[in-house]
Amino acid sequence: MRIPKLVIFDCDGVLVDTENLANRRLAEWLSTAGYPASFEYCRKNFSGRSMVSVQKEVEATGVSLGAD
C-alpha cells in the first residue's frame, strides 16, 4: 500500500458540497425512524445545524431517535 503524499480534510464543505448528501441521508434516517421527512424539508429546516439540535427538535414531536 502506498502512503499518500497529501491528505486534504474538507471539514467545511468548500471543496466538496456535502450538505446535499447529508440532507438526503438525514431524510432517509428520519423517515425510517418514523419522522417522515423529505430531502427538501431537511434542506430547508436542518441545513447548517448540529445533529444534536436536529435530534432535539425531532424528539420534541414524540419520535425517539435513540442515542446513536
Backbone as XML, in Angstrom:
<?xml version="1.0"?>
<chain id="A" units="angstrom">
  <residue number="1" name="MET">
    <atom name="N" x="0.830" y="-1.167" z="0.000"/>
    <atom name="CA" x="0.000" y="0.000" z="0.000"/>
    <atom name="C" x="0.888" y="1.248" z="0.000"/>
  </residue>
  <residue number="2" name="ARG">
    <atom name="N" x="0.536" y="2.181" z="-0.877"/>
    <atom name="CA" x="1.311" y="3.417" z="-0.971"/>
    <atom name="C" x="0.841" y="4.412" z="0.083"/>
  </residue>
  <residue number="3" name="ILE">
    <atom name="N" x="1.779" y="5.132" z="0.631"/>
    <atom name="CA" x="1.461" y="6.177" z="1.593"/>
    <atom name="C" x="1.209" y="7.465" z="0.813"/>
  </residue>
  <residue number="4" name="PRO">
    <atom name="N" x="0.063" y="8.091" z="1.028"/>
    <atom name="CA" x="-0.220" y="9.325" z="0.289"/>
    <atom name="C" x="0.734" y="10.442" z="0.684"/>
  </residue>
  <residue number="5" name="LYS">
    <atom name="N" x="1.035" y="11.292" z="-0.272"/>
    <atom name="CA" x="1.903" y="12.434" z="-0.009"/>
    <atom name="C" x="1.122" y="13.591" z="0.615"/>
  </residue>
  <residue number="6" name="LEU">
    <atom name="N" x="-0.188" y="13.573" z="0.404"/>
    <atom name="CA" x="-1.016" y="14.671" z="0.883"/>
    <atom name="C" x="-2.405" y="14.151" z="1.216"/>
  </residue>
  <residue number="7" name="VAL">
    <atom name="N" x="-2.956" y="14.625" z="2.305"/>
    <atom name="CA" x="-4.333" y="14.325" z="2.681"/>
    <atom name="C" x="-5.023" y="15.659" z="2.922"/>
  </residue>
  <residue number="8" name="ILE">
    <atom name="N" x="-6.165" y="15.855" z="2.291"/>
    <atom name="CA" x="-6.909" y="17.099" z="2.442"/>
    <atom name="C" x="-8.191" y="16.804" z="3.211"/>
  </residue>
  <residue number="9" name="PHE">
    <atom name="N" x="-8.411" y="17.536" z="4.286"/>
    <atom name="CA" x="-9.640" y="17.423" z="5.054"/>
    <atom name="C" x="-10.529" y="18.607" z="4.702"/>
  </residue>
  <residue number="10" name="ASP">
    <atom name="N" x="-11.682" y="18.336" z="4.137"/>
    <atom name="CA" x="-12.624" y="19.378" z="3.731"/>
    <atom name="C" x="-13.748" y="19.436" z="4.761"/>
  </residue>
  <residue number="11" name="CYS">
    <atom name="N" x="-13.451" y="19.968" z="5.922"/>
    <atom name="CA" x="-14.403" y="19.952" z="7.035"/>
    <atom name="C" x="-15.520" y="20.983" z="6.905"/>
  </residue>
  <residue number="12" name="ASP">
    <atom name="N" x="-15.365" y="21.946" z="6.032"/>
    <atom name="CA" x="-16.393" y="22.972" z="5.916"/>
    <atom name="C" x="-17.146" y="22.929" z="4.590"/>
  </residue>
  <residue number="13" name="GLY">
    <atom name="N" x="-16.874" y="21.940" z="3.759"/>
    <atom name="CA" x="-17.619" y="21.771" z="2.524"/>
    <atom name="C" x="-17.241" y="22.719" z="1.409"/>
  </residue>
  <residue number="14" name="VAL">
    <atom name="N" x="-16.083" y="23.343" z="1.491"/>
    <atom name="CA" x="-15.664" y="24.273" z="0.443"/>
    <atom name="C" x="-15.270" y="23.532" z="-0.832"/>
  </residue>
  <residue number="15" name="LEU">
    <atom name="N" x="-14.551" y="22.442" z="-0.697"/>
    <atom name="CA" x="-14.079" y="21.703" z="-1.871"/>
    <atom name="C" x="-15.151" y="20.781" z="-2.443"/>
  </residue>
  <residue number="16" name="VAL">
    <atom name="N" x="-15.907" y="20.160" z="-1.572"/>
    <atom name="CA" x="-16.969" y="19.241" z="-1.993"/>
    <atom name="C" x="-18.237" y="19.616" z="-1.241"/>
  </residue>
  <residue number="17" name="ASP">
    <atom name="N" x="-19.323" y="19.839" z="-1.960"/>
    <atom name="CA" x="-20.590" y="20.203" z="-1.333"/>
    <atom name="C" x="-21.237" y="18.956" z="-0.737"/>
  </residue>
  <residue number="18" name="THR">
    <atom name="N" x="-21.055" y="18.765" z="0.547"/>
    <atom name="CA" x="-21.587" y="17.574" z="1.214"/>
    <atom name="C" x="-22.935" y="17.833" z="1.875"/>
  </residue>
  <residue number="19" name="GLU">
    <atom name="N" x="-23.386" y="19.069" z="1.894"/>
    <atom name="CA" x="-24.651" y="19.402" z="2.556"/>
    <atom name="C" x="-25.827" y="18.664" z="1.924"/>
  </residue>
  <residue number="20" name="ASN">
    <atom name="N" x="-25.870" y="18.609" z="0.595"/>
    <atom name="CA" x="-26.976" y="17.904" z="-0.058"/>
    <atom name="C" x="-26.946" y="16.412" z="0.237"/>
  </residue>
  <residue number="21" name="LEU">
    <atom name="N" x="-25.776" y="15.823" z="0.203"/>
    <atom name="CA" x="-25.643" y="14.405" z="0.526"/>
    <atom name="C" x="-26.093" y="14.138" z="1.957"/>
  </residue>
  <residue number="22" name="ALA">
    <atom name="N" x="-25.660" y="14.978" z="2.875"/>
    <atom name="CA" x="-26.036" y="14.810" z="4.282"/>
    <atom name="C" x="-27.541" y="14.937" z="4.468"/>
  </residue>
  <residue number="23" name="ASN">
    <atom name="N" x="-28.163" y="15.873" z="3.776"/>
    <atom name="CA" x="-29.611" y="16.048" z="3.912"/>
    <atom name="C" x="-30.394" y="14.898" z="3.287"/>
  </residue>
  <residue number="24" name="ARG">
    <atom name="N" x="-29.881" y="14.311" z="2.224"/>
    <atom name="CA" x="-30.541" y="13.128" z="1.639"/>
    <atom name="C" x="-30.509" y="11.959" z="2.621"/>
  </residue>
  <residue number="25" name="ARG">
    <atom name="N" x="-29.352" y="11.722" z="3.224"/>
    <atom name="CA" x="-29.231" y="10.634" z="4.207"/>
    <atom name="C" x="-30.079" y="10.926" z="5.439"/>
  </residue>
  <residue number="26" name="LEU">
    <atom name="N" x="-30.078" y="12.172" z="5.894"/>
    <atom name="CA" x="-30.874" y="12.542" z="7.057"/>
    <atom name="C" x="-32.352" y="12.279" z="6.798"/>
  </residue>
  <residue number="27" name="ALA">
    <atom name="N" x="-32.836" y="12.632" z="5.619"/>
    <atom name="CA" x="-34.239" y="12.378" z="5.276"/>
    <atom name="C" x="-34.547" y="10.884" z="5.330"/>
  </residue>
  <residue number="28" name="GLU">
    <atom name="N" x="-33.639" y="10.064" z="4.825"/>
    <atom name="CA" x="-33.827" y="8.605" z="4.875"/>
    <atom name="C" x="-33.867" y="8.113" z="6.311"/>
  </residue>
  <residue number="29" name="TRP">
    <atom name="N" x="-32.905" y="8.535" z="7.118"/>
    <atom name="CA" x="-32.823" y="8.080" z="8.517"/>
    <atom name="C" x="-34.045" y="8.505" z="9.312"/>
  </residue>
  <residue number="30" name="LEU">
    <atom name="N" x="-34.449" y="9.770" z="9.153"/>
    <atom name="CA" x="-35.606" y="10.248" z="9.905"/>
    <atom name="C" x="-36.872" y="9.516" z="9.497"/>
  </residue>
  <residue number="31" name="SER">
    <atom name="N" x="-37.051" y="9.297" z="8.210"/>
    <atom name="CA" x="-38.236" y="8.575" z="7.728"/>
    <atom name="C" x="-38.264" y="7.154" z="8.258"/>
  </residue>
  <residue number="32" name="THR">
    <atom name="N" x="-37.114" y="6.500" z="8.279"/>
    <atom name="CA" x="-37.018" y="5.141" z="8.814"/>
    <atom name="C" x="-37.370" y="5.115" z="10.298"/>
  </residue>
  <residue number="33" name="ALA">
    <atom name="N" x="-37.028" y="6.170" z="11.012"/>
    <atom name="CA" x="-37.291" y="6.244" z="12.452"/>
    <atom name="C" x="-38.732" y="6.626" z="12.768"/>
  </residue>
  <residue number="34" name="GLY">
    <atom name="N" x="-39.516" y="6.945" z="11.726"/>
    <atom name="CA" x="-40.912" y="7.296" z="11.950"/>
    <atom name="C" x="-41.211" y="8.782" z="11.894"/>
  </residue>
  <residue number="35" name="TYR">
    <atom name="N" x="-40.266" y="9.567" z="11.426"/>
    <atom name="CA" x="-40.451" y="11.007" z="11.264"/>
    <atom name="C" x="-40.352" y="11.303" z="9.771"/>
  </residue>
  <residue number="36" name="PRO">
    <atom name="N" x="-41.488" y="11.273" z="9.064"/>
    <atom name="CA" x="-41.441" y="11.462" z="7.608"/>
    <atom name="C" x="-40.818" y="12.815" z="7.237"/>
  </residue>
  <residue number="37" name="ALA">
    <atom name="N" x="-39.741" y="12.754" z="6.491"/>
    <atom name="CA" x="-39.046" y="13.979" z="6.093"/>
    <atom name="C" x="-38.469" y="13.793" z="4.700"/>
  </residue>
  <residue number="38" name="SER">
    <atom name="N" x="-38.695" y="14.766" z="3.853"/>
    <atom name="CA" x="-38.136" y="14.736" z="2.503"/>
    <atom name="C" x="-36.788" y="15.441" z="2.497"/>
  </residue>
  <residue number="39" name="PHE">
    <atom name="N" x="-36.071" y="15.259" z="1.405"/>
    <atom name="CA" x="-34.803" y="15.970" z="1.227"/>
    <atom name="C" x="-35.029" y="17.476" z="1.313"/>
  </residue>
  <residue number="40" name="GLU">
    <atom name="N" x="-36.077" y="17.961" z="0.651"/>
    <atom name="CA" x="-36.360" y="19.392" z="0.638"/>
    <atom name="C" x="-36.641" y="19.913" z="2.043"/>
  </residue>
  <residue number="41" name="TYR">
    <atom name="N" x="-37.392" y="19.134" z="2.812"/>
    <atom name="CA" x="-37.697" y="19.530" z="4.188"/>
    <atom name="C" x="-36.420" y="19.620" z="5.015"/>
  </residue>
  <residue number="42" name="CYS">
    <atom name="N" x="-35.581" y="18.613" z="4.911"/>
    <atom name="CA" x="-34.328" y="18.602" z="5.670"/>
    <atom name="C" x="-33.419" y="19.742" z="5.251"/>
  </residue>
  <residue number="43" name="ARG">
    <atom name="N" x="-33.353" y="19.990" z="3.957"/>
    <atom name="CA" x="-32.507" y="21.082" z="3.461"/>
    <atom name="C" x="-32.987" y="22.428" z="4.003"/>
  </residue>
  <residue number="44" name="LYS">
    <atom name="N" x="-34.296" y="22.622" z="4.000"/>
    <atom name="CA" x="-34.863" y="23.887" z="4.452"/>
    <atom name="C" x="-34.749" y="24.066" z="5.967"/>
  </residue>
  <residue number="45" name="ASN">
    <atom name="N" x="-34.961" y="23.001" z="6.727"/>
    <atom name="CA" x="-35.076" y="23.113" z="8.177"/>
    <atom name="C" x="-33.841" y="22.721" z="8.981"/>
  </residue>
  <residue number="46" name="PHE">
    <atom name="N" x="-32.967" y="21.901" z="8.400"/>
    <atom name="CA" x="-31.860" y="21.374" z="9.184"/>
    <atom name="C" x="-30.470" y="21.720" z="8.659"/>
  </residue>
  <residue number="47" name="SER">
    <atom name="N" x="-30.365" y="22.330" z="7.502"/>
    <atom name="CA" x="-29.046" y="22.672" z="6.947"/>
    <atom name="C" x="-28.275" y="23.576" z="7.895"/>
  </residue>
  <residue number="48" name="GLY">
    <atom name="N" x="-27.011" y="23.224" z="8.107"/>
    <atom name="CA" x="-26.145" y="24.035" z="8.942"/>
    <atom name="C" x="-26.307" y="23.828" z="10.432"/>
  </residue>
  <residue number="49" name="ARG">
    <atom name="N" x="-27.209" y="22.940" z="10.819"/>
    <atom name="CA" x="-27.457" y="22.707" z="12.244"/>
    <atom name="C" x="-26.725" y="21.468" z="12.727"/>
  </residue>
  <residue number="50" name="SER">
    <atom name="N" x="-26.490" y="21.423" z="14.009"/>
    <atom name="CA" x="-25.847" y="20.244" z="14.589"/>
    <atom name="C" x="-26.854" y="19.104" z="14.670"/>
  </residue>
  <residue number="51" name="MET">
    <atom name="N" x="-26.340" y="17.885" z="14.690"/>
    <atom name="CA" x="-27.224" y="16.724" z="14.804"/>
    <atom name="C" x="-27.928" y="16.711" z="16.158"/>
  </residue>
  <residue number="52" name="VAL">
    <atom name="N" x="-27.291" y="17.254" z="17.173"/>
    <atom name="CA" x="-27.922" y="17.325" z="18.495"/>
    <atom name="C" x="-29.169" y="18.199" z="18.435"/>
  </residue>
  <residue number="53" name="SER">
    <atom name="N" x="-29.089" y="19.343" z="17.756"/>
    <atom name="CA" x="-30.255" y="20.226" z="17.666"/>
    <atom name="C" x="-31.356" y="19.610" z="16.812"/>
  </residue>
  <residue number="54" name="VAL">
    <atom name="N" x="-30.970" y="18.897" z="15.760"/>
    <atom name="CA" x="-31.961" y="18.201" z="14.926"/>
    <atom name="C" x="-32.655" y="17.127" z="15.755"/>
  </residue>
  <residue number="55" name="GLN">
    <atom name="N" x="-31.877" y="16.358" z="16.505"/>
    <atom name="CA" x="-32.447" y="15.295" z="17.327"/>
    <atom name="C" x="-33.423" y="15.867" z="18.353"/>
  </residue>
  <residue number="56" name="LYS">
    <atom name="N" x="-33.060" y="16.958" z="18.997"/>
    <atom name="CA" x="-33.949" y="17.572" z="19.987"/>
    <atom name="C" x="-35.261" y="18.009" z="19.353"/>
  </residue>
  <residue number="57" name="GLU">
    <atom name="N" x="-35.187" y="18.614" z="18.179"/>
    <atom name="CA" x="-36.405" y="19.076" z="17.508"/>
    <atom name="C" x="-37.291" y="17.904" z="17.109"/>
  </residue>
  <residue number="58" name="VAL">
    <atom name="N" x="-36.690" y="16.861" z="16.564"/>
    <atom name="CA" x="-37.463" y="15.694" z="16.136"/>
    <atom name="C" x="-38.068" y="14.991" z="17.346"/>
  </residue>
  <residue number="59" name="GLU">
    <atom name="N" x="-37.285" y="14.808" z="18.393"/>
    <atom name="CA" x="-37.784" y="14.099" z="19.571"/>
    <atom name="C" x="-38.845" y="14.897" z="20.319"/>
  </residue>
  <residue number="60" name="ALA">
    <atom name="N" x="-38.887" y="16.210" z="20.125"/>
    <atom name="CA" x="-39.937" y="17.031" z="20.728"/>
    <atom name="C" x="-41.305" y="16.701" z="20.140"/>
  </residue>
  <residue number="61" name="THR">
    <atom name="N" x="-41.313" y="16.049" z="18.976"/>
    <atom name="CA" x="-42.574" y="15.644" z="18.348"/>
    <atom name="C" x="-43.026" y="14.265" z="18.817"/>
  </residue>
  <residue number="62" name="GLY">
    <atom name="N" x="-42.212" y="13.615" z="19.659"/>
    <atom name="CA" x="-42.569" y="12.297" z="20.175"/>
    <atom name="C" x="-41.878" y="11.139" z="19.488"/>
  </residue>
  <residue number="63" name="VAL">
    <atom name="N" x="-41.056" y="11.418" z="18.489"/>
    <atom name="CA" x="-40.311" y="10.364" z="17.788"/>
    <atom name="C" x="-38.970" y="10.185" z="18.487"/>
  </residue>
  <residue number="64" name="SER">
    <atom name="N" x="-38.683" y="8.966" z="18.936"/>
    <atom name="CA" x="-37.415" y="8.686" z="19.603"/>
    <atom name="C" x="-36.373" y="8.260" z="18.572"/>
  </residue>
  <residue number="65" name="LEU">
    <atom name="N" x="-35.229" y="8.923" z="18.585"/>
    <atom name="CA" x="-34.149" y="8.582" z="17.661"/>
    <atom name="C" x="-33.063" y="7.753" z="18.333"/>
  </residue>
  <residue number="66" name="GLY">
    <atom name="N" x="-33.104" y="7.623" z="19.640"/>
    <atom name="CA" x="-32.111" y="6.826" z="20.343"/>
    <atom name="C" x="-30.796" y="7.569" z="20.506"/>
  </residue>
  <residue number="67" name="ALA">
    <atom name="N" x="-29.848" y="6.896" z="21.113"/>
    <atom name="CA" x="-28.552" y="7.513" z="21.416"/>
    <atom name="C" x="-27.627" y="7.567" z="20.211"/>
  </residue>
  <residue number="68" name="ASP">
    <atom name="N" x="-27.849" y="6.726" z="19.222"/>
    <atom name="CA" x="-26.961" y="6.687" z="18.060"/>
    <atom name="C" x="-27.376" y="7.730" z="17.067"/>
  </residue>
</chain>
